[in-house]
């Protein structure tokens, strides 16, 4: 049985965090929260989420920068990042994509849209994890078999 999914909600607005937590009550997962960009990076290291719901406009470090750092680190680059933002200018979406986000949602959040995107991201994340486990297994089998001859 796969481990319980982990979702990190990163938003400096407590009302937004509460709303997202309520929307996610039907998802079988552990939830952690972060209040700014620096806190988000700390929580990523400690909590090791599968998905981050990441607000773009946050104090200390922006969501764009957090996403760039998460995606540029080999230990965290497979974490799925869903940017949640009130910004809906084309330039912001381009910046989010350039930062490496996997998807984005505009506020106000539609519950059904959020749930489907999170569900799809979790499926993809778990498939990716399974693929990595299979690759490691195959590599170890090839190493144990030794050279052919």
N, C-alpha and C positions, 0 to 999 in steps of 0.2 A: 504494500500500500504506500503510495507516495506521501512524503511528509506534508503537513498542513501548509497551504499557501500562505505567504506573508506579503502584506500590502503596507507600504509606508505612505502616509498622507502628509505632504509637506505644504503647509499654508500658514501664513502669519495671522490670518483672520480666524478666531475661534469659532465663529458662526459657520464659516465654510467647512471647517474641520468637522464640526458636529453634524452638519448636513450630509457630508460624504460618508461619515461613519454610519449614520442612519440608513442611507441608501445601500450600504454594503452589508447590512445585517443578515441578508439572506445568503451571502457568499460565505462558504465554509473556509474561514481564513483567520489568521492572527493579524491584528492591526496595530501599528505603531504610528506616532505622530511626531512631526518636527515643526518648529516655529519660525525658522529662518534658514538661509542657505548653509551656514556653517553647521547648525544643528542637524540638518538633513544629511550632510556628508558624514558626520559622526554616527548618526543612526544607521546609515547604509553599512558602515563598517561593523557596527555592533549587531544589528538586527538581521542583516543580510536578506533584504526583501526580494520577492520575485517581481513585484511591480511597484513603481513609485508613481503616485498621483502628485504631480509637481506643479505648484503655482509658479508662474513666471515672475511676477512682481513681488519679490521678497527682500527683507532687509539683509544686510551683511554681504550676501552673495546671491546674485540673481539666479532664477531658475535656469536661464540659458547657460550660465557658467557651471552650475551644479551638474546639469545634464552633460556638458562637455567633459567634466572631470570624471563622472561616472562611466561614460562611454569610452574614455581614453585609457582607463585602467583595466588591464587584462583580468583582474580579479572580479570586477564589477560590470564589465561591458555587456554581459548577457542579461542584466536586469532590464526589464521592459519599462520604458519611461513614457507615461501618458501626461502630457502637459495640459494643465487646466488653466484657462486664462480668460480674463475679461477682454483682453486685446483680440481684435479680429482683423487687424490690418494685414494685408498681404505680406508686408515686410516682416511682421512678427512671426507669421507662419513660416516664412523662409528662414528666419533666424533660428526658429525651433528645430526645423529640419536640419539646418546646417550644424546645430549643436548635437544632433544625433538622436533626437526624440523619436520614439516609435510611432506615436500617434498624438493627436491633440483634441481637446474638447473646449468649446467656448462656453463661458458662463452667460446666462444662468444654465446650470447643468440639468439635462434631461435624465431622469433616473434610469429609464430603460436603455437609453444610449450608453450611459456610463456602465451599466451592468453588462451589456453585451460586449463592449470593448474590453472591460476587465476580464470577463470570462474568456474571450478569445486570446488575450495576452497571456493569461495563466495557462491555457492549453498549449500555446506556442512555447512558452517558457519550459513547461514540463516535457514537451516533445524534444526540445533542444537539450535538456538535461539527460533524457534517456539516450539520445543520440551520442552525447559525450561519454556516457557510461559504456555504451556498446563499443565505441571507438577504443576506449581504454582497455576493455576486455579483449578485443581483437588484437590490439598491440601487444598485450601481455601474453596472449596465446602464441603469437608469432615469435616473441622473444624467447619463450620457454621451449619452442620447437627447435630453435637453433638453426644453423645453416643447413641447407639441403645438400645432399651429396650422396 
